[in-house]
Amino acid sequence: PDFFKLYFISYRDGQRELYMMEPNGSDQRRLTRNEGTVDYAVASPDERRVAFVLDVKGNRDIYRMNADGTEVRQLTTTPAAETSPRWSPDGKKIVFISDRDGSNAGRVAAGEVYTMAADGTAVKRLTFLEKGEDDPSWSPDGRTILFTSQRDGNQEVYAMDVDGSDQRNLTNSPALDWNPFFSPDNKKIGFVTTRDGNREIYAMNPDGSSPVNLTNNPADDGSGMFTWSRDGKWLPFTSTRAGKRDIFVVGLDGTPPRNLTNTPDAEEDDPVWLPDGRILYLTDRDGNWELYAVNLDGTGLTNLTHNPANDTRGIRLYQTAAD
C-alpha cells in the first residue's frame, strides 16, 4: 500500500504497550491499555488491522484490532503459549506457533505451526512432531509456509504447502539455520546460518538449491530480524564487523555490504524495510533505545520516537509483491 503506519512497543507509560505513529514520527498514539505486556505486533497487508501477542501473567495469546486501536478481539484463548503471528498475503489467515497440543505442552521445544482464519476461527494444526517449530512466514503468492524445526537434530529451514502437506527440509546442514523469508518476487529465500562457524546471511532458491553466502565475513551478521527490500534486490542486516552492531545493507547481485550507521559507541538492531524505501531500525545512540529510519544510501537519518523511555521492537513485516 502507498499509505502505512509504523507500530512499535514502548515503556513510556510504565509497561510494554503498543503504539502507532506516522512514517515521519508524528502523531504517536498508544493503542493498547492492558493488564499484560505486548510482545509482538504485525500489520495486515492492507494496513487495516494489527495482530499482536499479549502476555497476561505468563500466558501469551494472539489478539487483533483495527489499525486505530479499536475493536480489540482475542483470537486465541487456550492456556498454552501462542506466538509469532504472520498474516497471509491476502489477509484472510494468520499462521502462528502454539504449544497447545501434544505430550510436551507448556515447553518451548514443543511449539507447532498452526493457521487460523483472521477472526480466530478454523484453527488448523500443520505440524505434529513436537520438535521446536518456529519462525513461520508466508510466501508472497500465499502457497507456501516457511518455518524452522529441530526435527533432524538441529535447527533447519523447512517449507510446506499451506495445508501442511509436503513438508521438506530446504537447508540440510549440520549447522543452525533460521529466520527464513521469501523475497517479494518469490524467487529467493533469505536466512541466517552458522554453517561457516559464525552467523552469516544466505540466499537460496525456493527448493533449497544454490545457497549463496551474501555477507561472507568472520564477524557475526544477521542478529535480530531482517527483511527484503520491496524490489527484492537488497537485504538490510546487523553486523559486528565494525565493532558493535551496526546496520548494513547487501545487494543480492553481489554488491559488497555497506555500513549505513557507523556508530562505534552504539548498538543497532532489527532493521526492517519500509514501503517508502527507508530502513527502520533500533538504536541506543541517544542513551536509550529509539527507532530511527535511514535511506538506502545512508542519508536522511531520522530519530522517529524522541522519548526518554525505551522504544523497542519496531516490527514491521511487508508481504507485498514486487513493484
N, C-alpha and C positions, 0 to 999 in steps of 0.2 A: 504493500500500500504506500501511497505518497504521503499519507499522514501517519504519524506514530507518536507514542508516548514512551517515556522512559520510566521503568519501575525499579525501585531499589529498596533495600532494607536499612533501617536506621534505628539507632538507640537514642535519638534526640528527645524522646518523650519518656525515657526510663526503661524501655524494654524493646525487643526486636519487633518492629511493626513495618508494614508495607506502605510505601509512599509512591507517589507518581509525580512527574514533572514534565514540562515541555522539553523538546530537544536542546534548547538553549539554556536550560536550568531554571527557567522561570516557573511560577505557579506551582510550587512544591506543596503537595497535599497529602495528608495522612489518609489512607484508605481503610486500614483495619484498626479496630479497637477491641482487642481480645484479652482473655484471661491467660492465653498461652503465648508462645513466641512463633513468629513466622520464620520458616527455614528456607523457603524456595518460592519463586514466582516466575511464571512464564505467560506471555500474552498469546492469545489465539491468532491465527494467521490473518484474520480480518480486523484485528485490533479492538474488537468489541467486548471481549471477555478476558479474564485473567484466571488461571488456575494457580493455586498456591498450597503449600503444606503448612499446617498449623500444628504445633506441638503443645498439647494441653496435658500437663502433669505426666509427661513421658510417653503419651500416646499421640502418634503422628497420623493425621488424616489429611485427605485432599479436599479442598474447598474450591468453589468457583464463584466469581462475582462479575458484574459488569465493569467496564473499564473505568467508570467514575466512582466505583466503590459501592454501588447499590446492588440490591438483590443478591446478597451473600447466600450461598447454598452449600451445605456439606454434602460431598459426593460419596465419601466412604465412611462407614460407621462401625467398623469392626474394632475389637481391642488390639488388633495387630498394628504393625507399623506400615503405613503406606507412604511412599516417597517417589521422587523423580518423575512427576507428570510431564508428558510431552504431547502436544496437540498433533493430530493427524493433519496433513496439508489442507484437507477440505474442512477442518474444524468440527467434524462430526464425532470423532473418537478421541480418547486420551489413552496413551499407553503409560503404564506405571509399574512400580515394583512393590510387592507386598509379601509379608511372611505369614499371611492369614491361614494357610493350609499346610498340611504335612506334619510329620512327627517332630520336626525341629522348629515349629512355630515359636516365634519370640527370639530367635537367634538371627543375627545379621547374616550369617552364612547361609540361611535358609530362604533368602529372598527369591521370588519367582516373578516372571513377566506376565502381566495381565493387560487386558484392554477393557474399556468400558465406553458406553455412549457418553456424549458430552454432558448429559443430565444425570449421570451416575448409574443408569440402568444398564442392562445387558452386559454384566461383568463376565469376562471370559478368561480363564487361565490358559496361558500358552506354553509354559514350560513346567516340567514335572520332576526334575532331578534333584532339587534342593542342594544345588551346588553353587550358590553365591552368584546368581544372575544379577546384573546391574547395568547402568549406562544405556537405557533404551532410547532409541531415536528412530524416526521415520525416514524413509527415502522420499525425495521430493515428489515422485509420482504416486506415492501412497501404497505401493505394492510390497514393500519390504520393511522389516523392522530389524535394526541392528541392536546388538546387546553384547555384554561381556559375560563370560561364565568361567567357573573353575572346574567344570565337569571333566576336563582332561588332566587335572592335577595342577594346573597353573592358569592364570587369567588370560583368556584368549578372546578375540573378537569373533562373534558369530553373526549370522544372518538367518532370517526365516521369513516365510510368507506371512501375511498379516493374520491368517487364520491359525498360525502356529506350526504349519507343515513345513517340510523340507528344511529342517534346522541343520546348518552346516558351519564348520569351522573355517574361517577365512584366513587366519594368520598362521596356524600350525607351527608355532615357535615355542621353544622351551623357556623363553623369557616371558615377561609380563607385557601384555598388550591391553590398552584401554582407551576410553574416550573416543569412540568412533563416530564420525559424522560424514554423511554424504555431501559432496559438492552440489551446488544448486542445479547443475545440468545433469545430475545423476550418473556422471561418468567416472568419478573417483570417490574413494573413501579415505579420509584423513584419520590418523590415530596416533597415540603416543605409545612408545615401546622402549623396553630396556634391553633389546637384543644385542646392542653394541656395547653393553656394560654401563651405560648411562641412559638418561632419558633423551629420546630423540623423537621428532615428528616425521612420520612416514605417510606416503600416499600410495594407494594400491587400486587396482581395478575392482569393480563390484564383485567379481568372482574370487577375489583374493590374489590374483596373479600380478606379477610385475611390481612388487613393493619397491619403493624408491625412498631413500633417506633424503629428506628435504633440508634438514638443519645441519647434520654432519659436523658436530663439534664435541670435544671432550667434556664441555660443561653440560649441565642439565638444562634441556629445552623442553618446554611443554608442561610445566607445572601449572596448576589451575586449569581453567577451561579455555577452549578456543573455538572459533567458528570461521567458516569460509567467507570471503567477500562475495557479494551477490553475483558477480560475473564468474566466480569460480577460479580466479587467477591468483589469488593471494590468501595467505594464512597468517594472521597475527598470533604471536605466541610470547610466552615469558621465557627468559633465559638468564642464567647466572654467568654467562661468558664474560661479562664486563665487571664482575664482582657480585654486587647484589642483583636481585631480579629486576630486569628492565623489560620493556615491551619492544619486541622485534617484529618485523614482517618479512616473509619469504615468498618468492614467486614460484608457482608450480612449474614454470618454464625453466627453472634453474637459476633464476636471478638470486644472487647471494643474499643472505639475511641482512637486514639493515636495522640498526638501533634507532627507535623513534623517540625514546625518552631521555636517555643519557643522564640518569640521576644516580651518581655513585653513592650518595648518602641516604637514599630512599629505597623502598621496596615497592614494586608494582606487581599486579596480578590480574587475572581474569579478563583478558582482552576479548571484546565482543564487537563484531562488525555491525554498524548501524545502516539503515536503509539510505541515509544521505551520504554514505561513503566514508564517514568518520569511524574511528575506533574508540569505543568506550572501554575504560579500564579503571582499576582500583589502585590508589597510591597513598602512601603515608608521607609524602614530601612536605606537607604542612604541619607535621607533628601528630596528626590523627588521620584516620582513613577517610578519604574523599573520592568521589567519582569525577574523573577527568575525561575529556574527549580530545582526540588529535587527528589530523588529516593523514592520509597515506604517506605524504612526503615529509611528515614531521612538523608541519606548520599548524597554526590555528589552535595551539594548546589552550584548553579552557577548563577551569575548575567549575563544575556544574553544581555541586552541592553547597559549598561555602557554609559549613556548620561546624561548631567545635566538637560535636559528638561524632562518633564513628558511623559513617555511612558505608555499607558493605554490600557485597554480592549484587552487583549490577547485572543480574542475569537477564539476558535478552536474546532469545533464540528466534531467528527468522527462518522460516521453512518455505520460502517462496522460490519459484522457478527463476532461472537466469533471465535478465532483462533482454 
